[in-house]
């Protein structure tokens, strides 16, 4: 480096003893060493909860028929959560930028309907239909982003509106009916196919989640998104066009939702007009549970995956042990509230 | 004067750190007792123990010779001890009267008796000699008046001990003067006041005695008459603070930044010239338009008229990103709100403005280069941080301030011909960090940068500036070399008296 500026360290204008009295030396780039136990539990308590829930179902089902802890069921769980993982990871990027997206479920339903409709009614090749459907998700994200940045409408409200609009467009296109018909095998392979014992959709989810993780944590745009979510004013004064990154984040959320909708249709073999609506609440729950762990107080992808797995295991486990269906949502809601309240009590985490 | 509050042998340990070590503290009735120390010296822990927010590990507290136990703030209040925090605790859409009597409203069953509420509030104001309009909503008041409402609310229970935590941080000179008048009145009513402040001039103006904490111990305590500012500074930091040894010169380099009749909602007709190699101070009371001017120059706010010229060429500055490409950067005031990525670490904060340089064509961050430049910056600015991955929120105020500036040091290859603007560079930082910031600012100029500094602290501007502008109500009212001004002449220009 050619820089040779003398500031405090090399300045001879300041008493040298200051170096000893006021500054500890800085250990270089690498990690803080030695996590103590309580900070470990604080940081990974939610992960621990995941393990405990898993163990609980293993024990309970062992007294019944022992169907929980089988490789078949574990693969099942992964298949069941894969789609949600994709949608929730996209949403995580939006929340990391400081934006909400309450429209992911409705956008997923709409793109699913469009996907099936383009194939069955318009006879388009599935590849083109997929591109068009993902484009629709991108468009929803873009429109939301423009409304949020240009007209300064909070994304919470904008996406609530966009979600309702998506429902309306959905019903206008499908007239409220499900869309059935022959879907190409290549397309249904996405949702139902396997590679060896592993469902393709799980592999797809791992790829998408990994890509977004790397994107958010190792690229410039990702860092800007995190900075924007952390403190928009400071980020803007640091010379960063925050509106661009809010838009990008909302577009990623839109595409994630669209991909989720397309996968769901591929799995079911047909499109239901409100088939993916649940994704809004489930993915928000996963993101919030995720905010209690790994990077605490911040939406982060690994945390979201922990959240997705907790929700998935609760669903699957309660099913297997024969709990009534309504218990699933009650337990999921309680786990969300419990995880967040513990995190807020242990440390002063502010979510928003 | 009789003793109001007497603490003996108070200690408090947190995991890994001794916050207070065998501290004795005495407050007499009718005195203003300044509590001094760098950030982390134990001032806020002591305050927390006095007001019951934290229990001490050992030690006793006596109120008028009676040993008391304060387990929470309600307990403290019952013993007549109240705190006015630095942050406001008011409800914006409630009126002054409603805020003053919040939680103590006169009621008729469940209905609030409005007329009585206003009467009670009025009586309280009259007794305290405070002039405020009872029916104004808080959000229509300035910072100084909001603070008055907080103080009046604290005094509604007729306390004997009042703790003021950095009470003047957000106040203009005039408001500070007014506050001090009031404090004198409270003193005469026998109230003991604990005054926590970083501003030594104010401490010497208002206090009767002082206590200096360092590393959790009382290093010095006594009547103010036994101290000089130099001695206090030395005891606070525990060493001699170097005086700036600078050759103050009149503009040396080429004019880098010039404005012609620049106007916005907050100021009009501003003509400024800043050359490379000089530090220009901008003085003015709070609300004079200083922050707005700086934020307009950096494109954070919109200009309504006039020209901004850089090295003689007119430019339109549309956003901070745009300003930075032209080489103008701002180190803003209110670092928590405007300067720091609070949830991110030291490295991420220091490099956020230079990611373009330290990422490849695909936008992939080059971690090694990032940590190299961060290490270098931490070293150059002597930022005291356990590591680069330490969350920036856990640093002290002075180190936070250095991080906010550090991102521009990491960003600039060479500071020559760049324009650096500082808004309240030493707000709420300790004396040591304050001296560091001054050296940093002078060094920028010494290396050919143009520096514009605005501050509410006149001593600071007099200390570091080569040239001064004085702003009043959105206009530049005076300009000249530093030696043409005195503290008093500046004040007169600022206030327009």
Boltz contact constraints between the chains, C-beta under 6 A:
constraints:
  - contact:
      token1: [A, 7]
      token2: [B, 380]
      max_distance: 6.0
  - contact:
      token1: [A, 7]
      token2: [B, 381]
      max_distance: 6.0
  - contact:
      token1: [A, 7]
      token2: [B, 440]
      max_distance: 6.0
  - contact:
      token1: [A, 7]
      token2: [B, 443]
      max_distance: 6.0
  - contact:
      token1: [A, 8]
      token2: [B, 381]
      max_distance: 6.0
  - contact:
      token1: [A, 8]
      token2: [B, 382]
      max_distance: 6.0
  - contact:
      token1: [A, 8]
      token2: [B, 436]
      max_distance: 6.0
  - contact:
      token1: [A, 9]
      token2: [B, 379]
      max_distance: 6.0
  - contact:
      token1: [A, 9]
      token2: [B, 380]
      max_distance: 6.0
  - contact:
      token1: [A, 9]
      token2: [B, 382]
      max_distance: 6.0
  - contact:
      token1: [A, 11]
      token2: [B, 439]
      max_distance: 6.0
  - contact:
      token1: [A, 13]
      token2: [B, 245]
      max_distance: 6.0
  - contact:
      token1: [A, 13]
      token2: [B, 439]
      max_distance: 6.0
  - contact:
      token1: [A, 14]
      token2: [B, 242]
      max_distance: 6.0
  - contact:
      token1: [A, 14]
      token2: [B, 439]
      max_distance: 6.0
  - contact:
      token1: [A, 15]
      token2: [B, 240]
      max_distance: 6.0
  - contact:
      token1: [A, 15]
      token2: [B, 242]
      max_distance: 6.0
  - contact:
      token1: [A, 17]
      token2: [B, 239]
      max_distance: 6.0
  - contact:
      token1: [A, 21]
      token2: [B, 239]
      max_distance: 6.0
  - contact:
      token1: [A, 22]
      token2: [B, 432]
      max_distance: 6.0
  - contact:
      token1: [A, 23]
      token2: [B, 382]
      max_distance: 6.0
  - contact:
      token1: [A, 23]
      token2: [B, 384]
      max_distance: 6.0
  - contact:
      token1: [A, 24]
      token2: [B, 384]
      max_distance: 6.0
  - contact:
      token1: [A, 26]
      token2: [B, 378]
      max_distance: 6.0
  - contact:
      token1: [A, 26]
      token2: [B, 385]
      max_distance: 6.0
  - contact:
      token1: [A, 27]
      token2: [B, 387]
      max_distance: 6.0
  - contact:
      token1: [A, 28]
      token2: [B, 375]
      max_distance: 6.0
  - contact:
      token1: [A, 29]
      token2: [B, 371]
      max_distance: 6.0
  - contact:
      token1: [A, 29]
      token2: [B, 388]
      max_distance: 6.0
  - contact:
      token1: [A, 32]
      token2: [B, 387]
      max_distance: 6.0
  - contact:
      token1: [A, 32]
      token2: [B, 389]
      max_distance: 6.0
  - contact:
      token1: [A, 218]
      token2: [B, 365]
      max_distance: 6.0
  - contact:
      token1: [A, 219]
      token2: [B, 363]
      max_distance: 6.0
  - contact:
      token1: [A, 219]
      token2: [B, 364]
      max_distance: 6.0
  - contact:
      token1: [A, 220]
      token2: [B, 355]
      max_distance: 6.0
  - contact:
      token1: [A, 220]
      token2: [B, 359]
      max_distance: 6.0
  - contact:
      token1: [A, 220]
      token2: [B, 363]
      max_distance: 6.0
  - contact:
      token1: [A, 221]
      token2: [B, 363]
      max_distance: 6.0
  - contact:
      token1: [A, 223]
      token2: [B, 355]
      max_distance: 6.0
  - contact:
      token1: [A, 227]
      token2: [B, 341]
      max_distance: 6.0
  - contact:
      token1: [A, 227]
      token2: [B, 352]
      max_distance: 6.0
  - contact:
      token1: [A, 230]
      token2: [B, 341]
      max_distance: 6.0
  - contact:
      token1: [A, 230]
      token2: [B, 343]
      max_distance: 6.0
  - contact:
      token1: [A, 230]
      token2: [B, 344]
      max_distance: 6.0
  - contact:
      token1: [A, 231]
      token2: [B, 341]
      max_distance: 6.0
  - contact:
      token1: [A, 231]
      token2: [B, 342]
      max_distance: 6.0
  - contact:
      token1: [A, 233]
      token2: [B, 338]
      max_distance: 6.0
  - contact:
      token1: [A, 234]
      token2: [B, 338]
      max_distance: 6.0
  - contact:
      token1: [A, 234]
      token2: [B, 339]
      max_distance: 6.0
  - contact:
      token1: [A, 234]
      token2: [B, 340]
      max_distance: 6.0
  - contact:
      token1: [A, 234]
      token2: [B, 341]
      max_distance: 6.0
  - contact:
      token1: [A, 236]
      token2: [B, 320]
      max_distance: 6.0
  - contact:
      token1: [A, 237]
      token2: [B, 320]
      max_distance: 6.0
  - contact:
      token1: [A, 237]
      token2: [B, 332]
      max_distance: 6.0
  - contact:
      token1: [A, 237]
      token2: [B, 338]
      max_distance: 6.0
  - contact:
      token1: [A, 238]
      token2: [B, 352]
      max_distance: 6.0
  - contact:
      token1: [A, 238]
      token2: [B, 353]
      max_distance: 6.0
  - contact:
      token1: [A, 239]
      token2: [B, 320]
      max_distance: 6.0
  - contact:
      token1: [A, 239]
      token2: [B, 321]
      max_distance: 6.0
  - contact:
      token1: [A, 239]
      token2: [B, 324]
      max_distance: 6.0
  - contact:
      token1: [A, 239]
      token2: [B, 353]
      max_distance: 6.0
  - contact:
      token1: [A, 241]
      token2: [B, 321]
      max_distance: 6.0
  - contact:
      token1: [A, 298]
      token2: [B, 343]
      max_distance: 6.0
